């Protein structure tokens, strides 16, 4: 038998240069973000960045039927 080769392409997001942002948010929401971030082992910035990535990914995908 001959050998079989398989190539796989995987999309990867490489981190870019971090930029400092100043945002305004409701105090209660900021507290909820801080608690959720701590519970999941994120910093506030890391948590908000991950939330933004997920929302952007969701918005880029075609909507499911019935949504």
C-alpha positions in Angstrom: 0.0 0.0 0.0 1.1 3.6 -0.7 1.4 6.3 1.8 -1.3 8.9 2.2 -0.7 12.5 3.0 -3.2 14.8 4.5 -2.9 18.6 4.8 -5.2 20.6 7.1 -5.6 24.3 7.2 -6.5 25.8 10.6 -7.6 29.4 11.0 -5.6 31.0 13.9 -6.0 34.5 15.4 -2.5 35.8 16.1 -2.5 38.4 18.9 -1.8 42.0 17.7 -0.4 44.9 19.6 -2.5 45.7 22.7 -4.0 49.2 22.9 -5.3 51.0 25.9 -9.0 51.9 25.9 -11.1 54.1 28.1 -14.7 53.1 28.3 -17.8 54.2 30.3 -20.1 51.5 31.7 -22.8 51.3 34.4 -21.3 50.7 37.8 -23.4 47.5 38.4 -22.4 46.1 35.1 -18.7 46.8 35.7 -19.1 45.0 39.1 -20.7 42.0 37.4 -18.0 41.9 34.8 -15.3 42.0 37.5 -16.9 39.1 39.4 -17.4 37.0 36.3 -13.9 37.7 35.2 -12.4 36.6 38.5 -14.6 33.5 38.7 -13.3 32.4 35.2 -9.6 33.4 35.8 -9.7 36.4 33.5 -8.6 40.0 34.1 -11.2 42.6 33.4 -9.5 43.4 30.1 -9.2 39.7 29.1 -12.8 39.1 29.9 -14.1 42.0 27.8 -11.7 41.1 25.0 -13.0 37.5 24.9 -16.6 38.8 25.1 -16.0 41.1 22.1 -14.3 38.2 20.1 -17.3 35.9 20.7 -19.8 38.6 19.7 -17.9 39.4 16.6 -17.7 35.7 15.7 -21.5 35.3 16.3 -22.3 38.3 14.1 -20.0 37.0 11.3 -21.8 33.6 11.2 -25.0 33.3 9.2 -28.0 33.3 11.5 -29.6 29.9 12.3 -33.1 29.3 10.8 -35.8 30.7 13.1 -33.5 33.2 14.8 
